[in-house]
Amino acid sequence: MYEIILFDLDGTLTDPKIGITSSVQYALEKMGIKEEDPDVLIPFIGPPLLTSFKELYHMSDQEAVQAIGYYRERFSVTGLYENKVYEGMEELLTSLKIQGKKLIVATSKPTEFSVQILEHFGLKQYFAAIVGSNFDGTRTEKGDVIEFALSGENITDLSKVVMIGDRKYDISGAKQNHIDVIAVAYGYGSQEELAAAEPNYIVSSVSELAILLGRS
């Protein structure tokens, strides 16, 4: 039975599509790139921004860092709140807390932004810890985030721990730390991406997730 549950933020607890894609559009325009269709920018949801700007727009390290700065200009003021909690998620978190589960957020998003989002949407109260990346670009890889969360909470019995996320990065990060992982297909990873990464479980909705956690 899982006693400690790590949640990804974007695409798992909340749907951040508008805030992230609009902020990426803003950053790209500042970099001289016009991207009209926000759906083209959905791959930015999940992985570290540095990786996405470099891989998707072939930026150098220096250019990607500059683009991240522009992204944060908009995201820190507006994009944070262009977000919504997935239906049924707060009820699930309430139930898990009543059962005595320890809940932790493990995200590649900067910790400060993550705390602001969770406070704004009334979810911060459910979590014993909120662990994200640093503004200086360190601890952005999901495996490093999970490792930091586990060590920070002095968690040693990994058989009681599970990671929940919507992208292959969540799955590989969990495996790197030798913990189970549940992939949620209602987020931003395709069924093909999730299946190829071979999580322990795949669920298609918050209600399915609740059922799985209830019997695990």
C-alpha positions as CSV (number, residue, x, y, z in Angstrom):
1,M,0.0,0.0,0.0
2,Y,1.3,3.4,-0.9
3,E,1.8,5.7,2.1
4,I,3.7,8.5,0.4
5,I,2.4,9.9,-2.9
6,L,4.4,12.3,-5.1
7,F,2.4,14.4,-7.6
8,D,3.6,16.2,-10.6
9,L,2.0,19.6,-11.0
10,D,1.5,20.6,-14.6
11,G,-0.8,18.1,-16.4
12,T,-1.4,16.1,-13.2
13,L,-2.8,18.3,-10.5
14,T,-3.7,21.3,-12.7
15,D,-4.2,22.1,-16.4
16,P,-1.7,24.9,-17.2
17,K,-2.1,25.0,-21.0
18,I,-3.2,28.6,-21.4
19,G,-0.6,30.1,-19.0
20,I,2.3,28.1,-20.3
21,T,1.6,28.3,-24.0
22,S,0.8,32.0,-23.9
23,S,4.0,32.7,-21.9
24,V,6.0,30.7,-24.4
25,Q,4.4,32.7,-27.3
26,Y,5.5,35.9,-25.5
27,A,9.0,34.7,-25.1
28,L,9.3,33.5,-28.7
29,E,8.1,36.8,-30.0
30,K,10.7,38.6,-27.9
31,M,13.2,36.3,-29.5
32,G,11.9,37.3,-33.0
33,I,9.9,34.1,-33.6
34,K,6.2,34.5,-34.4
35,E,4.1,31.4,-33.3
36,E,0.4,31.9,-34.0
37,D,-0.9,28.5,-32.9
38,P,-0.7,27.9,-29.2
39,D,-1.4,24.2,-29.6
40,V,2.0,23.9,-31.3
41,L,3.5,24.8,-28.0
42,I,1.9,22.1,-25.9
43,P,5.1,20.0,-25.8
44,F,6.5,22.7,-23.5
45,I,4.2,21.4,-20.8
46,G,6.2,19.1,-18.6
47,P,9.9,19.1,-19.5
48,P,12.4,21.7,-18.4
49,L,12.0,24.9,-20.4
50,L,15.7,25.0,-21.2
51,T,15.4,21.6,-22.9
52,S,12.3,22.6,-24.8
53,F,13.6,25.9,-26.2
54,K,16.8,24.1,-27.3
55,E,15.2,21.1,-28.8
56,L,12.0,22.6,-30.3
57,Y,13.5,25.9,-31.5
58,H,17.1,24.9,-31.9
59,M,18.3,27.6,-29.5
60,S,21.8,27.8,-28.0
61,D,22.2,27.6,-24.2
62,Q,22.5,31.4,-24.1
63,E,19.5,31.9,-26.3
64,A,17.4,29.5,-24.3
65,V,18.3,31.2,-21.0
66,Q,17.3,34.5,-22.5
67,A,14.0,33.0,-23.7
68,I,13.3,31.6,-20.2
69,G,13.8,35.1,-18.8
70,Y,11.2,36.5,-21.2
71,Y,8.9,33.6,-20.4
72,R,9.1,34.4,-16.7
73,E,8.3,38.1,-17.3
74,R,4.8,37.1,-18.4
75,F,4.4,33.9,-16.4
76,S,5.2,35.4,-13.0
77,V,2.5,38.0,-13.4
78,T,-0.2,36.5,-15.5
79,G,0.5,32.9,-16.6
80,L,0.6,31.5,-13.1
81,Y,-3.1,32.0,-12.8
82,E,-4.1,31.0,-16.3
83,N,-4.6,27.5,-14.9
84,K,-7.3,25.2,-13.5
85,V,-7.5,22.3,-11.1
86,Y,-8.6,19.1,-12.7
87,E,-12.1,18.1,-11.8
88,G,-12.2,15.7,-8.9
89,M,-8.6,16.4,-7.9
90,E,-9.4,18.3,-4.7
91,E,-11.8,15.6,-3.6
92,L,-9.1,13.0,-4.2
93,L,-6.5,15.0,-2.2
94,T,-8.9,15.4,0.7
95,S,-9.6,11.7,0.7
96,L,-5.9,10.8,0.7
97,K,-5.2,13.2,3.6
98,I,-8.1,11.7,5.6
99,Q,-6.5,8.2,5.0
100,G,-3.3,9.6,6.5
101,K,-1.2,9.5,3.3
102,K,1.8,11.8,3.0
103,L,1.5,14.0,-0.1
104,I,4.4,15.7,-1.9
105,V,4.6,17.8,-5.0
106,A,7.6,17.0,-7.2
107,T,7.7,19.2,-10.3
108,S,10.3,20.7,-12.7
109,K,8.5,24.0,-12.4
110,P,10.4,26.5,-10.1
111,T,9.4,25.9,-6.4
112,E,8.4,29.5,-5.9
113,F,6.0,29.4,-8.8
114,S,4.6,26.1,-7.7
115,V,3.9,27.3,-4.2
116,Q,2.1,30.4,-5.6
117,I,-0.1,28.3,-7.9
118,L,-1.0,25.8,-5.1
119,E,-1.8,28.6,-2.7
120,H,-3.9,30.4,-5.3
121,F,-6.0,27.4,-6.0
122,G,-6.3,26.3,-2.4
123,L,-4.3,23.1,-2.8
124,K,-1.1,23.9,-0.7
125,Q,-2.8,22.7,2.5
126,Y,-2.7,19.1,1.3
127,F,1.0,18.8,0.8
128,A,3.8,18.1,3.3
129,A,6.4,19.4,0.9
130,I,6.5,21.2,-2.4
131,V,9.7,20.5,-4.3
132,G,10.5,22.0,-7.7
133,S,13.5,23.4,-9.6
134,N,15.6,26.4,-8.8
135,F,15.5,29.7,-10.8
136,D,19.2,29.3,-11.5
137,G,18.5,26.3,-13.7
138,T,19.5,23.6,-11.3
139,R,17.4,20.7,-10.2
140,T,15.2,20.8,-13.3
141,E,15.4,17.1,-14.2
142,K,12.6,15.1,-12.7
143,G,14.9,12.4,-11.3
144,D,16.8,15.1,-9.4
145,V,13.6,16.6,-8.1
146,I,12.3,13.3,-6.8
147,E,15.7,12.4,-5.2
148,F,15.7,15.8,-3.4
149,A,12.1,15.3,-2.2
150,L,12.8,11.8,-0.9
151,S,16.0,12.8,0.9
152,G,14.4,16.0,2.3
153,E,11.6,14.1,3.9
154,N,13.9,11.3,5.1
155,I,12.0,8.7,3.1
156,T,13.9,5.4,3.0
157,D,11.2,2.7,2.5
158,L,10.7,3.1,-1.2
159,S,8.2,0.3,-1.4
160,K,5.6,2.6,0.1
161,V,6.2,5.5,-2.4
162,V,4.6,6.2,-5.8
163,M,5.1,9.0,-8.3
164,I,2.1,10.3,-10.3
165,G,2.7,12.2,-13.5
166,D,1.6,12.7,-17.1
167,R,4.9,12.7,-19.1
168,K,7.7,10.2,-19.8
169,Y,10.0,12.4,-17.6
170,D,7.9,11.6,-14.6
171,I,8.2,7.9,-15.3
172,S,11.9,7.9,-16.0
173,G,12.6,10.0,-12.9
174,A,10.6,7.6,-10.7
175,K,12.5,4.6,-12.1
176,Q,15.8,6.4,-11.6
177,N,14.8,6.6,-7.9
178,H,13.5,3.0,-7.7
179,I,9.9,3.9,-6.9
180,D,6.6,2.9,-8.5
181,V,4.9,5.3,-10.9
182,I,1.4,5.9,-12.1
183,A,1.0,7.6,-15.5
184,V,-2.1,9.8,-16.0
185,A,-3.3,9.9,-19.6
186,Y,-5.6,12.9,-19.0
187,G,-2.6,15.2,-19.0
188,Y,-0.2,16.1,-21.8
189,G,1.7,12.9,-22.6
190,S,0.2,10.7,-25.4
191,Q,-0.8,7.1,-24.8
192,E,2.1,6.1,-27.0
193,E,4.6,8.2,-25.0
194,L,3.4,6.8,-21.7
195,A,3.2,3.2,-22.8
196,A,6.7,3.3,-24.2
197,A,8.0,4.6,-20.9
198,E,6.5,1.5,-19.1
199,P,5.0,2.9,-15.9
200,N,3.5,0.5,-13.3
201,Y,0.0,1.7,-14.1
202,I,-1.7,4.0,-16.6
203,V,-5.0,5.7,-15.7
204,S,-7.2,7.8,-18.0
205,S,-9.0,10.0,-15.5
206,V,-8.9,11.4,-11.9
207,S,-11.6,9.0,-10.9
208,E,-9.6,6.0,-12.2
209,L,-6.6,7.4,-10.3
210,A,-8.7,7.5,-7.1
211,I,-9.9,3.9,-7.5
212,L,-6.3,2.7,-8.1
213,L,-4.9,4.6,-5.1
214,G,-7.8,3.3,-3.0
215,R,-7.0,-0.3,-3.6
216,S,-3.2,-0.1,-3.9
